[in-house]
Each structure stands twice: as structure tokens, then as C-alpha cells.
Amino acid sequence: MIYWWLIPTVVLVSLILTAVLRRYALARSILDVPNSRSSHSMPTPRGGGVAIVIAFLLVLPVLAWAHLVALPMLVGIGGAGAMVAIIGFMDDHGHIAARWRLLGHFFAAAWALFWLGGLPAVSLFGLSVNLSWLGHFLAAVYLVWMLNLYNFMDGIDGIASVEAISACLGACLIYWLNGFEAHIWIPSMLALAVTGFLFWNFPPARIFMGDAGSGFLGIVLGVISIQAAWIAPHLLWTWLILLGVFIVDATFTLIRRLLRGDKVYEAHRSHAYQFASRQYRKHLPVTIAVAAINLGWLLPIALCVSYLNLDGALGLIIAYVPLVILAVKYRAGELEIKSGPQ
């Protein structure tokens, strides 16, 4: 049976739900008001990422019913994503202490890893490395970092949506070329759910994603990448390459701020993409540049790893070196010049 009807359905559900959430946010004055840490200049409704969460979670039972995705994967990714989204939603509408958020994030990561079976052996420069329990712990840290870095990188219009869509569609192409087309359902459905939201979030954004949506995307993408390692070890490297823009900018910024002694849990706008958006005085060029890097640089290298047998770790280094140079060029992690929102 052909399930082509899922394509317009998931997009429409996300599109309509985002519109409903926008009206709700405007009616209840749930707005992101610009301040000295903001990258926008107008009060804007927030929380639209809940539409992505709902649209994606609603399609999971359909995938289970049609036997298109293994039940443990659906339970793991759905449960972890829902937990992170609920924590983010509560934080969007009030405040949850950082330590309790972090505890919830690790619980969600543990839930996903339990259903996936943890982290499998990974390939490293031609060697198969099984890290056992250390690997499972590192995988949990990776998932928590992914969901938090996605939250950090969701700072200008459309960038988080474009990153997710680019990575997911690139992965679908890689799966198809490698004969793993049976595994395209999860990333393709996630891309479709984000596409409906992007209609409202594309620069200039009419609604923001919020912590519920960004954290959800981060952990779901992380879980998919670990599941990819169970399909074939080299596929983990392809995901790390496809998500390189966010991973490099967020990690480089975090390390630089840690070395300077900053309180890293405090809000800031010192990521490379934020400096770039202020330099160009618009969000659109930066968001488009991220899409271009993803499709024009990272996807071809990921294809070389998956299809032409380029070593995954070597491919990652090749992919990341220019990204680190860009991070330095656009001052990622540097001290901000105090000024009003731009």
C-alpha cells in the first residue's frame, strides 16, 4: 500500500496547528519581547514548535499500524521527544530550574537509549570500537547536548527549521542510495512536520519555535542518528556531518565561553550565526547560507562517506574544518558589545 497521502497530511496538520497556536499566543500575549540578549526587534508570538511535536507524534501510530517502523524505535523516539517537549512547554510558560530541566533531559535520553539498545559499536578510522557501558553514557550526554544545542541555535528566523529539513532530507537520500529506503519514514515525517511550521517561521518570522519545539527537534534528531548507527556504523558519521553547522557553532561557542569563565547557562547572543545576523542586519541571508552549506558542502561529504567509502571520521574532519574557520570568522563565543536588540 502506498502512503503518499501522509505527505500533505503531515504538512497540513503542522501548518494549521501553527496558525492556531499563533492566534492563541496573540490572544494570551504569549510573546517573545526583545531585550539586550535578543536577535529580533519586534514582539513575536512563541511556542509554535508545539505544532511540529503534535504533527510528528500523531503520525507515529500510523507508522506502527502500517509496520513501516519497528515498535521499539517508535516508543523510544516518541517517549523521549514527548518528555522533552513537555519540559520545554512548561519552561516556555513559566520557569523550571536548570538542574530539574537537565535531570528530565537525561531521563528522556535514557528512555530512548533503553528502547534502542544503547550505542552500538562505532567505526573509527577503519576499526570497530565497542565502548560498552561507557558508550551508552556518552550517547546519553550526546543526546542531552543535541537537544540543548538545538535550543541555543534556535535564535534567528527559520534557522532551526532549515537545519532539520536539510539534515532529514539529506539522510533520506543517503538511505535510499544505500538500499536502506525502509528507514526513511522517521526522518521524512519529521521534515514534513517542520515544513508546515516553516511557512510561519521563515524570515520574517510570524511565530517562534520555543523551547518545546527546539528541544524536541534536538533529541529526535539525536535519537535518529544513533538508530542510524544500528543500521550501519558509517551512517552515524553521515548524521554528524549533516548536522555540522549546529554542532560546530554551538560546541565552539560553549568551549570558548567555558574557558573564559562565563555562566554558560545564562542567555547570550554570541553564537557565530547571531554575530552574522547582526553584521548583515537581516536573518534571511544567514538562514539561506546555512541551507547552502548543508546542501552544497555537508551533504556531498556525507554522500562520500556513505556511498564512496570515505572513512567517516576523516569525512567529519574534512567537513568541520571550514565550519570552525567560519566560527572564528564570525566571532563565535566572543564577548558581546552591549547594545540594544537588532
Secondary structure, DSSP 8 states (H G I E B T S, - for coil): ---TTHHHHHHHHHHHHHHHHHHHHHHTT-EE---TT-S-SS-EE--TTHHHHHHHHHHHHHHHHTT-S-HHHHHHHHHHHHHHHHHHHHHHTS---HHHHHHHHHHHHHHHHHHHTS---EEETTEEE--HHHHHHHHHHHHHHHHHHHHHH--STTHHHHHHHHHHHHHHHHHHHTT-GGG-HHHHHHHHHHHHHHHHHSSS-SS--HHHHHHHHHHHHHHHHHHHHHH-HHHHHHHHHHTHHHHHHHHHHHHHHHHHT--TTS----SHHHHHHHHHT-SHHHHHHHHHHIIIIIHHHHHHHHHS---HHHHHHHHHHHHHHHHHHTTTT---------
